[in-house]
Amino acid sequence: MVSYTGDVSPGGPPQTRKAGCVTITKVAVDPDMSNNAYLLHCEETDEVVLIDAAADAPTLLTLIGDRPLTAVVTTHQHWDHHRALAEVVAATGATVIAGAPDAAEITSQTGVAVDRTVTHGDRVAAGTCDLTVIALAGHTPGSIALFWEDDTGQGHLFTGDSLFPGGVGNTFGDAAAFESLIEDVSTKVFDVYGDDVWFYPGHGSDSTLGAERPHLAEWRERGW
């Protein structure tokens, strides 16, 4: 198995890593948007959770295989993160989960009902393992991240488009939205979790909180 780096590209192979009872698979889809999708497979129950059915349903369904897909978590309402949602749900019957403020817009765009809305502090099961929901308003009103700590104490954080290597997500020139996002990321992520937490964004390469923490003041000052 290739060592996990988090560097994947559309059309290229996925990468997989062990995280305690969960195996994380990262795949990039759509050469134009290069979205990341993440499959979390519980080895104890064989159940799978998908974070962002972003595009290319055939690729996602092939990775899922005949294992039971129990849930698709959509990190936020933007169109590039749910283009394969309808096809994946139709094929698997998975429960659709999203942040409460974004749920209606996700349904409007996809025609897929959100079965469960979540808010800050809620839990999402990946088999026998529970991920914690972190609400990060700003990129969209209902953007969420998901945190999982494996049995070695290593933290894994799936950030959608709210946090990337080099800054928080785009707030499209909206000063109030940027202030909301930088404050939420600061207080709910960096003030809570340690430097060794590895995070997995909605596009591009991964990073750690320790690598990004020194730049928080710089991000706040530049306003994006």
Stockholm file with secondary structure:
# STOCKHOLM 1.0

chainA/1-224         MVSYTGDVSPGGPPQTRKAGCVTITKVAVDPDMSNNAYLLHCEETDEVVLIDAAADAPTLLTLIGDRPLTAVVTTHQHWDHHRALAEVVAATGATVIAGAPDAAEITSQTGVAVDRTVTHGDRVAAGTCDLTVIALAGHTPGSIALFWEDDTGQGHLFTGDSLFPGGVGNTFGDAAAFESLIEDVSTKVFDVYGDDVWFYPGHGSDSTLGAERPHLAEWRERGW
#=GR chainA/1-224 SS CCCCCCCCCTTSCCEEEEETTEEEEEEEECTTTCEEEEEEEETTTCCEEEECCCSCHHHHHHHHTTSCEEEEEECSSCGGGSTTHHHHHHHHCCEEEEEGGGHHHHHHHHSCCCSEEECTTCEEEETTEEEEEEECTTSSTTCEEEEEECTTSCEEEEEETSEETTEECCCTTCHHHHHHHHHHIIIIIITTSCTTCEEEESBSCCEEHHHHGGGHHHHHHHTC
#=GC SS_cons         CCCCCCCCCTTSCCEEEEETTEEEEEEEECTTTCEEEEEEEETTTCCEEEECCCSCHHHHHHHHTTSCEEEEEECSSCGGGSTTHHHHHHHHCCEEEEEGGGHHHHHHHHSCCCSEEECTTCEEEETTEEEEEEECTTSSTTCEEEEEECTTSCEEEEEETSEETTEECCCTTCHHHHHHHHHHIIIIIITTSCTTCEEEESBSCCEEHHHHGGGHHHHHHHTC
//
